Amino acid sequence: MLKTLWATVRQGKIELLESAELPEGTRVLVTLLPDDEAEFWLQASQTSLDAVWDNAEDDVYAQLLQK
């Protein structure tokens, strides 16, 4: 099971922001977030938004709006 935990870096070490029972040797995947989290989430979601809104099926609605 995957679990996401928030953490910060202090003096070169990753410190969890919440308590978690992690057995010694647990493998972790670290994703670095930019200082501006809002910008990160906007960029991360752009691909999905493009797939939903940028398609030929929606062209009919654009034509209706132009009339």
N, C-alpha and C positions, 0 to 999 in steps of 0.2 A: 504494500500500500504506500502510495506517495503522500507526503505531508509537507506543507510549506510552512517555514518558520522565518520570521523577520529577524534580522540581525544587523549590527553595525560593525565597522572596523575601528578598533582602538589600538593604537601603538602596534599596528601590523597584525593584530589577531582578530579573528571573527568572534564577536560576542553576541549570543542570542538575546533577544529582547524579552523572551518569555522562557519560563522553565520547561525543560523537555528531558525525558529519560532517553538518553542515547547510549546504547552499549558501546564499549570501547571497540574501535575499528569500524564503526558504522561509516559506510560510504555516503558522501554528500555531494550534491551538485550546487555550485555557487553561481548565481546570476547577478551580475553587477547592474545596478540601476543608476541612471544619471541623476544628478542632484535635483533636477526638475522632473519629478515623477509624472506630472501631468503630460509633459511632452513625450515621455516614454510610452505611456498608455495610448496616446493619440497615434503615434507612429506604429505601435504594435497592432492596433485595431484597423489601421488604414487598409491593409490587404483584404480583410473581411468586408469592410464597408465597400470597397471597390467591387468586390465580387457580387454583392447584393444590389448595388445601385448602378453600376456601370455595365449594363447588359442590353442586348437588342430588344428584349421583351418590354423594357421600360420606355423605349423610344416612342411608343404610341401615346404615353402620358405626356411626354414633352411636346408632342405635336398638338395635343389637346390644349395645353397651356398657352401655346402660341396663338391660338384662334381667338 
